[in-house]
Amino acid sequence: MIKLVESMTGDHPARAVLVASNDPEAGGLKKAAAMGIDTGAVDHRPFKGDRAAFEAELRKLIDAAQPDILCLAGFMRILTPSFIAAYQGRMLNIHPSLLPKYKGLHTHQRALDAGDDEAGCTVHEVTPVLDDGPILGQARVPVEPGDTADTLAARVLTQEHRLYPAVLRRFATGDRGFLGLND
């Protein structure tokens, strides 16, 4: 999130209008506020599994800010098809694997367990199918001898910080073509 906000300056076609979280104590909220970005939170816990009610409150927060594009970054909640439909074609996500490989969690360990020689990250449009929307960009990193899930994750994160802002810039201008970055 920080890298996205930092990238939206100068001639960038987008500006951050809101940083929202499902955790009122999320460190990113404090960082965004310090950067002069409006923030908000809808704590999912009081909704006790009622995703529709949680998402209705989240939509109120988002819609009040009137964003053109929604960028998910570290938002670890599965969104319902009706929520996604409200923002279809305007919502991006970053995922720490080379999709379509390793949808879901534990991507780095899964790449290591499979003996992959490369890993990476993917920016994609959000659709109702988890980690399955149109791929807008990928960055690759080699899997090195002795890698652990943590060391691999650290190298992939460096590429996430490069890839997501680059894809967002293009997406904000209407360019939905594929962008490939290599380590």
PAZAPA-4460 file (N, C-alpha, C; in steps of 0.05 Angstrom, whole numbers, plus 32768, in hexadecimal, padded with zeros to 4 digits):
% residues 183
    n_x    n_y    n_z   ca_x   ca_y   ca_z    c_x    c_y    c_z   seq   type   mol
   8011   7FE8   8000   8000   8000   8000   8011   8019   8000     1      M     A
   8026   8019   8010   8038   8030   8011   8044   8036   7FF6     2      I     A
   804E   8021   7FE9   805A   8025   7FCE   8046   802F   7FBA     3      K     A
   802D   8026   7FBB   8018   8030   7FA9   8014   804D   7FAE     4      L     A
   8010   8055   7FC7   800B   8071   7FCE   8023   8082   7FC5     5      V     A
   803B   8079   7FCC   8052   8089   7FC4   8055   808C   7FA6     6      E     A
   804B   8079   7F97   804E   807A   7F7A   803A   808E   7F6E     7      S     A
   8025   8094   7F7C   800F   80A5   7F70   8015   80C3   7F75     8      M     A
   802B   80CC   7F69   8032   80E8   7F6B   803A   80F2   7F4F     9      T     A
   803F   810B   7F4D   8049   8117   7F34   8035   8111   7F1D    10      G     A
   8040   8106   7F07   802F   8101   7EF0   801F   80E7   7EF1    11      D     A
   801F   80DA   7F07   800F   80C1   7F0A   7FF2   80C8   7F06    12      H     A
   7FE3   80B8   7EF6   7FC7   80BE   7EF0   7FB4   80B8   7F07    13      P     A
   7FBD   80AD   7F1D   7FAB   80A6   7F34   7FB5   80B4   7F4D    14      A     A
   7FA3   80B7   7F60   7FA9   80C1   7F7A   7F9A   80B0   7F8F    15      R     A
   7FA7   80AB   7FA5   7F9B   809C   7FBA   7F86   80AD   7FC8    16      A     A
   7F6D   80A3   7FCB   7F58   80B2   7FD8   7F50   80A5   7FF3    17      V     A
   7F58   808C   7FF7   7F50   807E   8010   7F62   8065   8013    18      L     A
   7F6A   8060   802C   7F76   8047   8033   7F63   803B   8048    19      V     A
   7F59   8024   8042   7F45   8017   8054   7F50   7FFB   805C    20      A     A
   7F46   7FF3   8073   7F4E   7FD8   807E   7F37   7FCC   808C    21      S     A
   7F39   7FB2   8090   7F26   7FA3   80A1   7F30   7FA1   80BD    22      N     A
   7F47   7FAD   80C2   7F53   7FAD   80DD   7F59   7FCA   80E5    23      D     A
   7F49   7FD4   80F8   7F4D   7FF0   8100   7F69   7FF6   810B    24      P     A
   7F78   7FE2   8113   7F93   7FE6   811E   7FA9   7FE1   8109    25      E     A
   7FA1   7FDD   80F0   7FB5   7FD8   80DB   7FCA   7FEF   80D9    26      A     A
   7FE3   7FE7   80D9   7FF8   7FFB   80D8   7FF7   800D   80BF    27      G     A
   7FEC   8002   80A9   7FEA   8011   8090   7FD8   8029   8093    28      G     A
   7FC4   8027   80A4   7FB2   803E   80A8   7FC1   8056   80B4    29      L     A
   7FD2   8051   80C7   7FE2   8066   80D3   7FF5   8072   80BF    30      K     A
   8002   8060   80AF   8015   806A   809B   8007   807A   8086    31      K     A
   7FEF   8072   807D   7FE1   8081   8069   7FD8   809C   8073    32      A     A
   7FCE   809C   808C   7FC6   80B5   8098   7FDD   80C9   809A    33      A     A
   7FF5   80BE   80A1   800D   80CF   80A2   8015   80DA   8087    34      A     A
   800C   80CC   8071   8011   80D5   8056   7FFB   80E7   804B    35      M     A
   7FE8   80ED   805D   7FD2   80FF   8055   7FBB   80F2   8046    36      G     A
   7FB9   80D8   8047   7FA4   80C9   8039   7F8E   80C3   804D    37      I     A
   7F75   80C7   8045   7F5E   80C0   8056   7F5F   80A2   805B    38      D     A
   7F57   809A   8073   7F57   807E   807B   7F3C   8077   8087    39      T     A
   7F37   805D   8087   7F1F   8053   8094   7F22   8035   8099    40      G     A
   7F12   802B   80AB   7F13   800E   80B1   7EF7   8004   80B7    41      A     A
   7EF2   7FEC   80AE   7EDA   7FDE   80B6   7EE3   7FC3   80C1    42      V     A
   7EE2   7FC1   80DB   7EEB   7FA8   80E9   7ED8   7F91   80E2    43      D     A
   7EE3   7F7C   80D6   7ED2   7F66   80CE   7EC9   7F55   80E5    44      H     A
   7ED7   7F56   80FC   7ED1   7F44   8112   7EB5   7F47   811E    45      R     A
   7EAB   7F5E   8121   7E8F   7F60   812C   7E7A   7F54   811A    46      P     A
   7E80   7F4F   8101   7E6C   7F44   80EE   7E6A   7F26   80F0    47      F     A
   7E7D   7F19   80FF   7E7C   7EFD   8105   7E73   7EEB   80ED    48      K     A
   7E81   7EEE   80D7   7E7C   7EDD   80C0   7E66   7EE7   80AD    49      G     A
   7E5A   7EFE   80B3   7E46   7F09   80A1   7E54   7F1C   808D    50      D     A
   7E60   7F0F   8078   7E70   7F1E   8065   7E60   7F33   8056    51      R     A
   7E47   7F2E   8051   7E36   7F41   8042   7E33   7F5B   8053    52      A     A
   7E2F   7F58   806D   7E2C   7F70   807E   7E47   7F7F   8080    53      A     A
   7E5C   7F70   8084   7E77   7F7C   8084   7E7C   7F8B   806B    54      F     A
   7E77   7F7F   8054   7E7D   7F8B   803A   7E6B   7FA3   8035    55      E     A
   7E52   7FA3   803F   7E40   7FBA   803C   7E4D   7FD3   804A    56      A     A
   7E58   7FCE   8062   7E65   7FE5   8070   7E7E   7FED   8062    57      E     A
   7E8D   7FDA   8058   7EA6   7FE0   8049   7E9F   7FF0   8030    58      L     A
   7E8A   7FE8   8022   7E82   7FF7   800A   7E7A   8014   8010    59      R     A
   7E6D   8018   8027   7E66   8034   802E   7E80   8045   8031    60      K     A
   7E94   8039   803E   7EAD   8047   8042   7EBA   804D   8027    61      L     A
   7EBC   8039   8016   7EC9   803C   7FFC   7EB9   804F   7FEB    62      I     A
   7E9F   804C   7FE9   7E8F   805C   7FD7   7E8F   807A   7FDF    63      D     A
   7E92   807F   7FF9   7E94   809B   8002   7EAD   80A9   7FF6    64      A     A
   7EC2   8099   7FF2   7EDB   80A4   7FE7   7EDB   80A6   7FC9    65      A     A
   7EC8   8099   7FBC   7EC5   809A   7F9F   7EDE   8093   7F8F    66      Q     A
   7EEB   807C   7F95   7F03   8075   7F87   7EFC   806B   7F6A    67      P     A
   7F0F   806F   7F58   7F0C   8064   7F3D   7F17   8048   7F3C    68      D     A
   7F2B   8043   7F4C   7F39   8029   7F4C   7F3C   8020   7F69    69      I     A
   7F38   8007   7F6F   7F3E   7FFB   7F89   7F56   7FE9   7F87    70      L     A
   7F69   7FED   7F98   7F82   7FDD   7F99   7F83   7FCE   7FB3    71      C     A
   7F80   7FB4   7FB1   7F83   7FA3   7FC9   7FA0   7F9E   7FCE    72      L     A
   7FA9   7FA1   7FE7   7FC5   7F9C   7FEE   7FC5   7F92   800B    73      A     A
   7FC8   7F79   800E   7FC8   7F6D   8029   7FAC   7F6A   8035    74      G     A
   7F98   7F6C   8024   7F7C   7F69   802E   7F76   7F4B   802C    75      F     A
   7F76   7F3E   8043   7F75   7F20   8044   7F59   7F16   804A    76      M     A
   7F45   7F23   803E   7F2A   7F1A   8041   7F20   7F12   8025    77      R     A
   7F12   7EFC   8023   7F05   7EF4   800A   7EEC   7F05   8006    78      I     A
   7EEA   7F12   7FEF   7ED3   7F24   7FEA   7EBE   7F14   7FDB    79      L     A
   7EA5   7F1B   7FE0   7E8F   7F0D   7FD3   7E8B   7F16   7FB6    80      T     A
   7E7F   7F06   7FA6   7E79   7F0E   7F8A   7E6A   7F29   7F88    81      P     A
   7E57   7F2E   7F9A   7E48   7F47   7F98   7E59   7F5F   7F9E    82      S     A
   7E6C   7F5D   7FB1   7E7F   7F73   7FB6   7E90   7F78   7F9E    83      F     A
   7E9B   7F62   7F93   7EAD   7F65   7F7C   7E9D   7F71   7F64    84      I     A
   7E84   7F69   7F60   7E74   7F73   7F4A   7E71   7F91   7F4C    85      A     A
   7E70   7F9C   7F64   7E6D   7FB9   7F67   7E85   7FC9   7F5D    86      A     A
   7E9C   7FBC   7F5B   7EB4   7FC9   7F53   7EC2   7FBA   7F3B    87      Y     A
   7EB3   7FA9   7F2E   7EBE   7F99   7F18   7ECD   7FAA   7F04    88      Q     A
   7EE4   7FA1   7EFD   7EF4   7FAF   7EE9   7F04   7FC7   7EF5    89      G     A
   7F01   7FCB   7F0F   7F0E   7FE2   7F1C   7F1E   7FD9   7F34    90      R     A
   7F21   7FBF   7F39   7F2E   7FB5   7F51   7F46   7FA4   7F4A    91      M     A
   7F5D   7FAB   7F55   7F76   7F9D   7F51   7F7F   7F8F   7F6B    92      L     A
   7F8E   7F7A   7F67   7F9A   7F6C   7F7E   7FB6   7F63   7F76    93      N     A
   7FC7   7F61   7F8A   7FE2   7F55   7F86   7FE2   7F3B   7F95    94      I     A
   7FEE   7F27   7F88   7FEF   7F0C   7F93   800C   7F02   7F92    95      H     A
   8017   7EF6   7FA7   8033   7EEE   7FA8   8039   7ED3   7F9B    96      P     A
   802F   7ECF   7F82   8038   7EB8   7F72   8034   7EC0   7F55    97      S     A
   803E   7EAF   7F44   803B   7EB2   7F27   8021   7EA4   7F1F    98      L     A
   800B   7EB3   7F23   7FF2   7EA7   7F1C   7FF2   7E9E   7EFF    99      L     A
   7FE5   7E88   7EF8   7FD1   7E7B   7F08   7FDB   7E67   7F1D   100      P     A
   7FF6   7E65   7F20   8001   7E53   7F35   7FFB   7E5E   7F51   101      K     A
   7FF5   7E4D   7F63   7FF4   7E52   7F7F   7FE1   7E68   7F87   102      Y     A
   7FC8   7E64   7F80   7FB3   7E76   7F8A   7FB0   7E71   7FA8   103      K     A
   7FA8   7E86   7FB7   7FA3   7E83   7FD3   7FBC   7E88   7FE3   104      G     A
   7FBF   7E7A   7FF9   7FD4   7E7F   800D   7FED   7E6E   800A   105      L     A
   8001   7E74   8019   801A   7E65   801C   8028   7E61   8000   106      H     A
   8027   7E76   7FF0   8031   7E74   7FD5   804F   7E6E   7FD3   107      T     A
   805F   7E7A   7FE4   807C   7E77   7FE3   8084   7E5A   7FEA   108      H     A
   8078   7E50   7FFF   807E   7E35   8008   8075   7E21   7FF2   109      Q     A
   805F   7E26   7FE6   8055   7E15   7FD1   8067   7E15   7FB9   110      R     A
   8073   7E2C   7FB2   8086   7E2D   7F9C   809F   7E1D   7FA3   111      A     A
   80A8   7E20   7FBB   80C0   7E11   7FC4   80BA   7DF3   7FC4   112      L     A
   80A4   7DEB   7FCF   809C   7DCF   7FD0   809A   7DC2   7FB5   113      D     A
   8092   7DD2   7FA1   808F   7DC8   7F86   80A9   7DC7   7F77   114      A     A
   80BF   7DD3   7F82   80D8   7DD3   7F75   80DA   7DE8   7F5F   115      G     A
   80C9   7DFC   7F5F   80CA   7E11   7F4B   80E5   7E1F   7F4A   116      D     A
   80ED   7E27   7F32   8106   7E36   7F30   8102   7E54   7F30   117      D     A
   80E9   7E5C   7F2F   80E3   7E78   7F31   80C8   7E7C   7F40   118      E     A
   80C5   7E94   7F4B   80AD   7E9C   7F59   80A7   7EB8   7F51   119      A     A
   8095   7EC5   7F5E   808F   7EE1   7F57   8074   7EEA   7F62   120      G     A
   806A   7EFF   7F54   8051   7F0A   7F5D   8041   7F12   7F44   121      C     A
   8027   7F16   7F48   8014   7F1C   7F33   8001   7F32   7F3C   122      T     A
   7FFD   7F46   7F2A   7FE7   7F59   7F2E   7FD1   7F51   7F1B   123      V     A
   7FB9   7F4F   7F26   7FA2   7F46   7F15   7F89   7F55   7F1D   124      H     A
   7F76   7F56   7F0A   7F5C   7F61   7F11   7F4E   7F4D   7F23   125      E     A
   7F3E   7F58   7F35   7F2F   7F47   7F48   7F15   7F3F   7F3B   126      V     A
   7F10   7F25   7F3C   7EF7   7F19   7F32   7EEC   7F08   7F49   127      T     A
   7ED3   7EFE   7F46   7EC8   7EED   7F5B   7ED8   7ED3   7F61   128      P     A
   7EE8   7ECA   7F4E   7EF8   7EB2   7F52   7F13   7EBA   7F5F   129      V     A
   7F1A   7EAF   7F75   7F31   7EB6   7F85   7F4B   7EB5   7F74   130      L     A
   7F59   7ECB   7F73   7F73   7ECD   7F65   7F72   7EC3   7F48   131      D     A
   7F5C   7ECB   7F3A   7F58   7EC0   7F1F   7F52   7ED5   7F0A   132      D     A
   7F52   7EEF   7F11   7F4C   7F03   7EFE   7F61   7F07   7EE9   133      G     A
   7F5B   7F17   7ED4   7F6F   7F1D   7EBF   7F89   7F26   7ECB   134      P     A
   7F9F   7F1A   7EC1   7FBA   7F21   7ECB   7FC3   7F3A   7EBC   135      I     A
   7FCC   7F4E   7ECC   7FD5   7F67   7EC1   7FF3   7F6A   7EC2   136      L     A
   8000   7F5B   7ED3   801D   7F5D   7ED5   8028   7F47   7EE7   137      G     A
   8041   7F40   7EE2   804F   7F2D   7EF3   806C   7F35   7EF5   138      Q     A
   8078   7F2E   7F0B   8095   7F31   7F10   80A0   7F17   7F1A   139      A     A
   80B6   7F0F   7F0F   80C2   7EF5   7F16   80DC   7EF8   7F25   140      R     A
   80E1   7EE5   7F37   80FA   7EE4   7F45   8103   7EC7   7F45   141      V     A
   811D   7EC2   7F44   8127   7EA7   7F44   8124   7E9B   7F61   142      P     A
   811F   7E82   7F62   8121   7E73   7F7B   813E   7E6B   7F7E   143      V     A
   814A   7E73   7F95   8166   7E6F   7F99   816B   7E57   7FAB   144      E     A
   8182   7E49   7FA8   8188   7E33   7FBA   8187   7E3D   7FD7   145      P     A
   817B   7E2D   7FE8   8179   7E34   8004   8162   7E47   800B   146      G     A
   8152   7E4F   7FF8   813C   7E60   7FFD   8129   7E53   8011   147      D     A
   811E   7E64   8022   8107   7E5C   8033   80EF   7E6C   802A   148      T     A
   80D8   7E66   8034   80C1   7E76   802D   80C5   7E93   8034   149      A     A
   80D3   7E98   804A   80D7   7EB4   8052   80EB   7EC3   8040   150      D     A
   8101   7EB6   8038   8114   7EC4   8027   8108   7EC8   800C   151      T     A
   80F9   7EB5   8002   80EC   7EB8   7FE8   80D7   7ECE   7FE9   152      L     A
   80C7   7ECE   7FFF   80B3   7EE3   8002   80BF   7EFF   8002   153      A     A
   80D6   7F02   800F   80E3   7F1C   8010   80EB   7F26   7FF4   154      A     A
   80F6   7F14   7FE3   80FD   7F1C   7FC8   80E5   7F21   7FB7   155      R     A
   80D0   7F12   7FBB   80B7   7F17   7FAC   80AB   7F32   7FB4   156      V     A
   80AC   7F38   7FCE   80A1   7F51   7FD7   80AE   7F69   7FCA   157      L     A
   80C8   7F67   7FC6   80D6   7F7D   7FB8   80CB   7F81   7F9C   158      T     A
   80C4   7F6B   7F8F   80B9   7F6D   7F74   809C   7F77   7F75   159      Q     A
   808D   7F6F   7F8A   8072   7F7A   7F8D   8072   7F98   7F8F   160      E     A
   8086   7FA3   7F9D   8088   7FC0   7FA0   808E   7FCE   7F86   161      H     A
   809A   7FC0   7F73   809F   7FCB   7F58   8087   7FC7   7F46   162      R     A
   807C   7FAF   7F47   8068   7FA7   7F33   804D   7FB5   7F38   163      L     A
   8043   7FB5   7F50   8028   7FC0   7F55   8026   7FDE   7F4D   164      Y     A
   8039   7FEF   7F55   8037   800B   7F4C   8038   800E   7F2E   165      P     A
   8049   7FFD   7F21   804B   7FFF   7F04   8031   7FF7   7EF6   166      A     A
   8025   7FE2   7EFF   800C   7FD9   7EF4   7FF5   7FED   7EFA   167      V     A
   7FF5   7FF8   7F12   7FE0   800C   7F18   7FE2   8024   7F06   168      L     A
   7FFA   802E   7F01   7FFE   8045   7EF0   7FF2   803F   7ED4   169      R     A
   7FF8   8028   7EC9   7FEE   8020   7EAF   7FCF   801D   7EAF   170      R     A
   7FC5   8010   7EC4   7FA9   800A   7EC6   7F99   8025   7EC8   171      F     A
   7FA4   8038   7ED7   7F97   8052   7EDA   7F94   8061   7EC0   172      A     A
   7FA5   805B   7EAC   7FA3   8068   7E92   7F93   8057   7E7F   173      T     A
   7F88   8041   7E88   7F77   8030   7E77   7F87   8019   7E6A   174      G     A
   7FA0   8016   7E70   7FB1   8001   7E64   7FAF   7FE8   7E75   175      D     A
   7FA1   7FD4   7E6A   7F9E   7FBA   7E78   7FAF   7FA5   7E6C   176      R     A
   7FC4   7FAC   7E5D   7FD6   7F99   7E52   7FE8   7F8D   7E67   177      G     A
   7FF5   7F78   7E60   8007   7F69   7E73   8021   7F78   7E76   178      F     A
   802B   7F7A   7E8F   8045   7F86   7E95   8055   7F70   7EA3   179      L     A
   806C   7F6A   7E97   807E   7F56   7EA4   8097   7F63   7EAE   180      G     A
   809E   7F5F   7EC7   80B7   7F68   7ED2   80C7   7F50   7EDB   181      L     A
   80E1   7F51   7ED7   80F2   7F3B   7EE0   8106   7F46   7EF4   182      N     A
   810F   7F34   7F06   8122   7F3C   7F1B   813C   7F43   7F0E   183      D     A
***
